[in-house]
Amino acid sequence: MVGKTIQNEADANSDSFRVLAPIERLIYQSSLLKFLLVTFFLAFVRVGIWCIPNVTSFVAVAKNPFVNPFDNPNAFYVLWTWLGSYIAWLIGANTEAGYLALHFFFNLIFTAGFIALVTRRLDKKDARTALVLFFLLPVSITSYYWVSYDSFTLLLMMLALVSTRVKILPLLIGIMLGMQHFEQSMFAVLALCAAFILGGKAEKEYSGTWIFLLLVGVVIGKFILHFIFLRYHVHLNSGRTFWLNSHLSEILQQFWYHMHYILWSTLGLGWVLALKSFDKGRKSLPLLIPLFGLMLLMPIVGDQTRVYALCSFLLLSVYWLLNPEFLTGLNNRVVAGLFVLSNMMPLSWVWGGAPRSSSFPYDVQLILHQAFGWFGVPTALDGWPFG
C-alpha cells in the first residue's frame, strides 16, 4: 500500500506542469554545449553587455597606477580598486577599448572557470541544476551588464573556490582580492566566517583553514596596497568611506523610497532558493543569518544589486551552488520552472535605487549604427543605457 502511494505521488509529480517537460529535457538530457548555448543566448537578450558608466576613471588609473589622476576627492576610491588597473597598465591595455577588452576576457574566464568547477565537482544532474541556479542569480550577469573592475574581482573569487587543495593558494588569492577590492572581499569572506562559526554544513572542500587563509590574505593585501601608495607618494583619502560620508543622505533616501525593489534585486528569483533553505529549520540559520546580514549593506551603498551580488557570491557558492545536499533536494521540474521564469522576467538590477533594464536593445542599435549607419547614438556612450 505504501509502495503504491509513493508511485502515485511520483506519477502525479511527472504530470505536473507538463509544459515544462521539454525544458527539463533541455536542462538534464541535452549535451552540455547545447544547454550552455541556449542559456548564454537567453542571458544575453535578458541582460545585454555594456560597460560601467565611469569606465574612463578606471582607464585613467590604468594609464599610470602609481599617481593619483583625480582632483575630486570623491573619486579617490577608484584607486583603491587597484590590481585590475595595474594589470591593464602592465600589459598596455590602458585605452578604453583595451581596458574593456581585458576585463571582458576576465568575465569569460570567470564564467568558464565556474562552469568547469561545477561540472568537475558535481555529478551531471547536480551540475546542471547548479548551472541553472547560477545563471538566475544576479552575480552571473552583473559583470557583463557593467564590464568593469567587478570582472577581475569575480575571477579572483572563482579562483578562490578552486584553490582548496594547495594551502598557499587561498592566502595568495586573498592578498590579490585585498589589493583589488578590499571592502567587497572582506564582507564576502566575513559572511563565510559567520556561517562557519554558526555551524553551517558547507560543501566538504571548504574548511575553516581555507576561510581563515582567505581572510588573512585580504587583510595583508590591503596593507600591501597602503605600502605601495606610501612608496610612490600617492596621497589618498579613505576612499569608499569618504565617498559614503559625502553621499550618505542621498543613498539612504534611495533605499527608503525603493527598498522593496532593492531587496528583491539582491537575489532576484534566487529568493525561491532562500525559501527552500528554510526547509532545514534551525539548520538553515548558519547560512541565512549572514545571507540576510549582508542586506544591511543595502541602505549604505549606491550600486545595490552589484554590491550584494559580489559580497554574497562565495557564500552562495559554498552553501548552494557547490553543495550536493542542497542541489539534490531540488525537483527537476521546479528547476525547469525557475529556468523559464528567470528568462521571462525582466532584468532585476538596481543602481542608485532605480531599476534598470536590459542593455540588449542598445547593443543591437549600436551594432547596426556602426555597420550600416542606421539609427542615432549619443556621442558619449558610457552611460547611455542607464540614463
MOJO-V717729 format. One record per backbone hydrogen bond with DSSP energy under -1.0 kcal/mol. CO is the residue of the C=O (numbers start at 1). NH is the residue of the N-H. If there is no record, write none. Layout:
CO,NH  CO,NH
This chain:
1,5  2,6  3,7  4,8  5,9  6,10  7,11  8,12  9,13  10,14  11,15  17,20  18,21  20,24  21,25  22,26  23,27  24,28  25,29  25,30  31,35  32,36  33,37  34,38  35,39  36,40  37,41  38,42  39,43  40,44  41,45  42,46  43,47  44,48  47,359  50,147  52,55  54,57  55,59  56,60  57,61  58,62  59,63  64,67  72,75  73,76  75,78  76,79  78,81  82,86  83,87  84,88  85,89  86,90  87,91  88,93  92,94  95,99  96,100  97,101  98,102  99,103  100,104  101,105  102,106  103,107  104,108  105,109  106,110  107,111  108,112  109,113  110,114  111,115  112,116  113,117  114,118  115,119  116,120  117,121  118,122  123,127  124,128  125,129  126,130  127,131  128,132  129,133  130,134  131,135  133,137  137,140  138,141  138,142  141,144  141,145  142,146  144,50  147,52  148,151  149,153  150,154  151,155  152,156  153,157  154,158  155,159  156,160  157,161  158,162  159,163  162,164  166,169  168,172  169,173  170,174  171,175  172,176  173,177  174,178  175,179  176,180  177,181  179,82  179,83  181,185  182,186  183,187  184,188  185,189  186,190  187,191  188,192  189,193  190,194  191,195  192,196  193,197  194,198  195,200  196,199  200,202  203,206  205,207  207,211  208,212  209,213  210,214  211,215  212,216  213,217  214,218  215,219  216,220  217,221  218,222  219,223  220,224  221,225  222,226  223,227  224,228  225,229  226,230  227,231  228,232  229,234  230,233  238,241  239,243  240,244  241,245  242,246  243,247  244,248  247,251  248,252  249,253  250,254  251,255  252,256  253,257  254,258  258,262  259,263  260,264  261,265  264,268  267,270  268,271  269,272  270,274  271,275  272,276  273,277  276,279  277,280  278,281  280,283  281,284  282,285  284,288  285,289  287,291  288,292  289,293  290,294  293,296  294,297  295,298  297,300  302,352  303,307  304,308  305,309  306,310  307,311  308,312  312,316  313,317  314,318  315,319  316,320  316,321  317,322  318,203  320,323  323,327  324,328  327,330  331,335  332,336  333,337  334,338  335,339  336,340  337,341  338,342  339,343  340,344  341,345  349,356  350,305  351,354  354,351  359,363  360,364  361,365  362,366  363,367  364,368  365,369  366,370  367,371  368,372  368,374  369,373  381,384  383,386  384,387
